[in-house]
């Protein structure tokens, strides 16, 4: 076997082997690596590179070595799922870095972080003052989890006791000019509805790069031609305006009629309409 054939065969063999090991390890291997997984990954890559380029090396010895290291990584994950002590030993524990706005210098030195690196991690969380932080923890993966003091937290609808509509999944119904009928069905729509919406926006299907239906049933589209100004459909605003107009009309009728019985009827229904508007208002905001 000449060297070109050797390199080709060994490269294909190790690509397949490494792909299989990565698939067995799961998505965690691609997102967040523990210290053990990091070391194992480097070693596996080094073995693969050495065997591929080492023309005198035995291919199957290399595959065996990679299989052994891959098995250790798999067993590490498997045991780690069942044993917290094992996870703490091999992956480490979370470390408190800031408490009550004060930096824990000893913990910072223990993790070998400088104050500049801590400030950088805080800025990534949009925090620019250490005094604003109630609690900050350095996770085993190296991420910093930050809890701001109560007075610096952003207001939420819950803080204001304000009801809001539940948010649902956004469905991609058009991609590269192709309609995904299953996504349309999940969104509770059909092709006829989509055709009507596109026509109302003055856009043809072949000019749509991306089309999505949000949780309120509104269609958002992005066209290939960025110069085309696509009007945003606003059915919720139109519905709210219609409801308010109905209430205003009822109040106007109450003022115009001379019949006390009719006035009571109009005012009673205007009040009911106002109550209905308040109930649906969170759901009709854009």
C-alpha positions as CSV (number, residue, x, y, z in Angstrom):
1,X,0.0,0.0,0.0
2,X,1.5,3.3,-1.1
3,X,1.4,6.4,1.2
4,X,-1.4,8.2,-0.6
5,X,-3.7,5.1,-0.4
6,X,-2.7,4.7,3.3
7,X,-3.6,8.4,4.1
8,X,-6.9,8.2,2.2
9,X,-8.1,4.9,3.8
10,X,-7.0,5.9,7.3
11,X,-8.6,9.4,7.0
12,X,-12.0,7.9,5.9
13,X,-11.7,5.2,8.6
14,X,-11.0,7.7,11.4
15,X,-13.7,10.2,10.2
16,X,-16.3,7.4,10.5
17,X,-14.9,6.3,13.9
18,X,-14.8,9.9,15.3
19,X,-18.3,10.6,14.0
20,X,-19.6,7.4,15.6
21,X,-18.0,8.3,19.0
22,X,-19.4,11.8,18.8
23,X,-22.9,10.6,18.1
24,X,-22.7,8.2,21.0
25,X,-21.6,11.0,23.3
26,X,-24.6,13.1,22.4
27,X,-25.2,16.8,21.9
28,X,-23.5,17.7,25.1
29,X,-20.2,16.8,23.5
30,X,-20.8,19.6,20.9
31,X,-22.0,22.3,23.3
32,X,-20.3,22.2,26.7
33,X,-17.2,20.1,27.5
34,X,-16.2,19.2,31.0
35,X,-12.5,19.1,31.9
36,X,-12.4,15.3,31.4
37,X,-14.2,15.5,28.0
38,X,-11.8,18.3,26.9
39,X,-8.7,16.2,27.7
40,X,-10.2,13.1,26.2
41,X,-11.1,15.0,23.0
42,X,-7.6,16.4,22.6
43,X,-6.1,12.9,23.1
44,X,-8.5,11.3,20.6
45,X,-7.6,13.9,18.0
46,X,-3.9,13.5,18.6
47,X,-4.2,9.7,18.2
48,X,-6.2,10.1,15.0
49,X,-3.7,12.6,13.5
50,X,-0.7,10.4,14.5
51,X,-2.1,7.2,13.0
52,X,-3.3,9.0,9.8
53,X,0.1,10.6,9.1
54,X,2.2,7.9,10.6
55,X,2.6,5.7,7.6
56,X,4.2,2.9,9.5
57,X,1.4,2.8,12.1
58,X,-1.2,0.1,12.5
59,X,-4.6,1.4,11.6
60,X,-6.5,-0.9,13.8
61,X,-4.3,-0.1,16.8
62,X,-5.3,3.5,16.4
63,X,-9.0,2.6,16.1
64,X,-8.7,0.5,19.3
65,X,-7.0,3.4,21.2
66,X,-9.7,5.9,20.1
67,X,-12.4,3.3,21.0
68,X,-10.8,3.0,24.5
69,X,-10.8,6.8,25.1
70,X,-14.2,7.1,23.7
71,X,-15.5,4.4,26.1
72,X,-14.0,6.3,29.0
73,X,-15.8,9.4,27.9
74,X,-19.1,7.5,27.5
75,X,-18.7,5.9,31.0
76,X,-17.8,9.2,32.5
77,X,-21.1,10.7,31.3
78,X,-23.1,7.6,32.2
79,X,-21.7,7.5,35.8
80,X,-22.0,11.3,36.1
81,X,-25.7,11.1,35.4
82,X,-26.2,8.8,38.4
83,X,-23.7,10.1,40.9
84,X,-23.3,13.7,42.1
85,X,-20.1,12.9,44.0
86,X,-18.6,11.6,40.8
87,X,-19.7,14.8,38.9
88,X,-18.3,17.0,41.7
89,X,-15.0,15.1,41.5
90,X,-14.5,15.1,37.7
91,X,-16.4,18.3,36.7
92,X,-16.1,20.4,39.7
93,X,-18.6,22.5,41.7
94,X,-20.1,25.9,41.2
95,X,-18.1,28.6,43.0
96,X,-19.6,31.8,44.6
97,X,-17.7,34.7,43.2
98,X,-19.9,37.7,44.3
99,X,-22.2,37.8,47.3
100,X,-24.2,40.8,48.4
101,X,-22.3,43.0,46.0
102,X,-18.9,41.9,47.4
103,X,-16.3,40.0,45.4
104,X,-15.1,36.8,47.2
105,X,-11.4,37.3,46.6
106,X,-10.3,33.9,47.9
107,X,-12.8,32.1,45.6
108,X,-11.7,34.2,42.7
109,X,-8.0,33.3,43.3
110,X,-8.9,29.7,43.8
111,X,-10.5,29.6,40.3
112,X,-7.5,31.5,38.9
113,X,-9.6,34.4,37.6
114,X,-8.4,38.0,37.6
115,X,-10.7,40.9,38.3
116,X,-10.4,41.9,34.7
117,X,-11.7,38.5,33.6
118,X,-14.6,38.8,36.1
119,X,-15.5,42.2,34.8
120,X,-15.5,40.8,31.3
121,X,-17.9,38.0,32.3
122,X,-20.2,40.5,34.0
123,X,-20.2,42.8,31.0
124,X,-21.3,39.8,28.9
125,X,-24.4,39.7,31.2
126,X,-24.9,43.4,30.7
127,X,-23.7,44.2,34.2
128,X,-21.3,47.1,34.6
129,X,-21.3,47.6,38.4
130,X,-20.3,44.9,40.8
131,X,-22.3,46.6,43.5
132,X,-25.5,45.9,41.5
133,X,-25.0,42.1,41.9
134,X,-26.7,40.2,44.6
135,X,-25.2,36.8,43.8
136,X,-22.8,35.6,41.1
137,X,-21.8,32.0,40.6
138,X,-19.0,30.6,38.4
139,X,-20.4,27.4,37.0
140,X,-18.3,24.2,36.4
141,X,-18.4,24.9,32.6
142,X,-16.9,28.4,33.1
143,X,-20.1,30.4,32.6
144,X,-21.1,33.1,35.1
145,X,-24.6,33.1,36.5
146,X,-25.7,36.5,37.8
147,X,-28.6,37.5,40.0
148,X,-29.0,41.3,40.2
149,X,-30.3,43.0,43.4
150,X,-34.0,43.4,43.5
151,X,-34.0,47.2,42.8
152,X,-32.0,46.6,39.6
153,X,-34.1,43.9,38.1
154,X,-36.2,44.9,35.1
155,X,-39.9,45.1,35.7
156,X,-42.1,42.3,34.4
157,X,-45.8,42.1,33.8
158,X,-46.0,39.9,36.9
159,X,-44.6,42.7,39.0
160,X,-47.3,45.0,37.8
161,X,-50.0,42.3,38.2
162,X,-50.7,42.7,34.5
163,X,-52.2,39.7,32.6
164,X,-50.4,38.8,29.3
165,X,-51.2,36.4,26.5
166,X,-49.3,33.1,26.6
167,X,-46.5,32.9,24.0
168,X,-46.5,29.9,21.7
169,X,-44.1,28.5,19.2
170,X,-43.4,30.4,16.0
171,X,-43.8,28.2,12.9
172,X,-41.7,28.6,9.7
173,X,-44.2,28.0,6.9
174,X,-42.1,29.3,4.0
175,X,-38.4,28.8,3.3
176,X,-36.7,29.6,0.0
177,X,-40.0,30.0,-1.7
178,X,-41.2,26.5,-0.6
179,X,-44.3,26.1,1.5
180,X,-44.2,23.6,4.5
181,X,-47.7,22.3,4.7
182,X,-47.1,20.4,8.0
183,X,-45.9,23.6,9.7
184,X,-49.0,25.4,8.4
185,X,-51.2,22.7,9.9
186,X,-49.4,23.0,13.3
187,X,-50.0,26.7,13.2
188,X,-53.7,26.0,12.6
189,X,-53.6,27.5,9.0
190,X,-53.9,26.2,5.5
191,X,-52.6,27.0,2.0
192,X,-55.7,29.0,1.1
193,X,-55.1,31.3,4.2
194,X,-51.4,31.7,3.2
195,X,-52.4,32.7,-0.4
196,X,-54.8,35.3,0.9
197,X,-52.2,36.8,3.3
198,X,-49.5,37.0,0.6
199,X,-52.0,38.6,-1.7
200,X,-52.9,41.2,0.9
201,X,-49.2,42.0,1.3
202,X,-48.7,42.2,-2.4
203,X,-46.0,39.6,-2.4
204,X,-45.6,36.5,-4.6
205,X,-44.5,33.1,-3.2
206,X,-41.4,32.9,-5.3
207,X,-40.1,36.2,-3.9
208,X,-40.4,35.0,-0.2
209,X,-37.2,33.9,1.4
210,X,-38.7,33.3,4.8
211,X,-42.2,33.2,6.1
212,X,-43.2,32.6,9.8
213,X,-46.5,32.5,11.7
214,X,-46.3,33.8,15.2
215,X,-48.3,32.7,18.3
216,X,-51.0,35.3,17.4
217,X,-51.5,33.9,13.9
218,X,-49.8,36.8,12.2
219,X,-47.7,36.2,9.1
220,X,-44.2,37.7,9.0
221,X,-42.2,37.4,5.7
222,X,-38.7,38.3,4.5
223,X,-38.3,38.7,0.7
224,X,-35.3,38.1,-1.5
225,X,-35.6,41.7,-2.8
226,X,-34.6,43.8,0.3
227,X,-35.8,46.9,-1.5
228,X,-39.4,45.7,-1.3
229,X,-41.3,47.4,1.5
230,X,-43.7,44.8,2.9
231,X,-46.5,46.2,5.1
232,X,-46.9,44.5,8.4
233,X,-50.3,42.9,8.9
234,X,-51.9,44.3,12.1
235,X,-55.2,42.4,12.6
236,X,-55.0,42.8,16.4
237,X,-54.8,46.5,16.3
238,X,-57.7,46.6,13.8
239,X,-59.8,44.4,16.1
240,X,-59.0,46.6,19.2
241,X,-59.9,49.7,17.2
242,X,-63.2,48.1,16.2
243,X,-64.1,47.1,19.7
244,X,-63.4,50.6,21.0
245,X,-65.5,52.1,18.2
246,X,-68.4,49.8,19.2
247,X,-68.1,51.0,22.8
248,X,-67.9,54.7,21.7
249,X,-71.0,54.2,19.5
250,X,-73.0,52.7,22.4
251,X,-72.1,55.7,24.6
252,X,-73.0,58.1,21.8
253,X,-76.4,56.4,21.3
254,X,-77.1,56.7,25.0
255,X,-76.5,60.5,24.8
256,X,-78.6,60.9,21.6
257,X,-81.7,59.0,22.6
258,X,-84.5,60.6,24.7
259,X,-85.8,57.3,26.0
260,X,-84.5,56.5,29.6
261,X,-85.0,52.8,29.0
262,X,-82.9,52.9,25.8
263,X,-80.3,55.0,27.6
264,X,-80.0,52.4,30.4
265,X,-79.7,49.7,27.8
266,X,-76.9,51.5,25.8
267,X,-75.0,52.4,29.0
268,X,-75.2,48.9,30.3
269,X,-73.9,47.4,27.1
270,X,-71.2,50.1,26.8
271,X,-70.0,49.0,30.3
272,X,-70.0,45.4,29.2
273,X,-68.0,46.3,26.1
274,X,-65.5,48.1,28.3
275,X,-65.1,45.0,30.5
276,X,-64.6,42.9,27.4
277,X,-62.0,45.2,26.0
278,X,-60.0,45.1,29.3
279,X,-60.1,41.3,29.2
280,X,-58.8,40.9,25.7
281,X,-56.4,43.9,25.7
282,X,-53.3,41.9,26.7
283,X,-54.0,39.5,23.8
284,X,-54.4,42.3,21.2
285,X,-51.3,44.3,21.9
286,X,-48.7,44.3,19.1
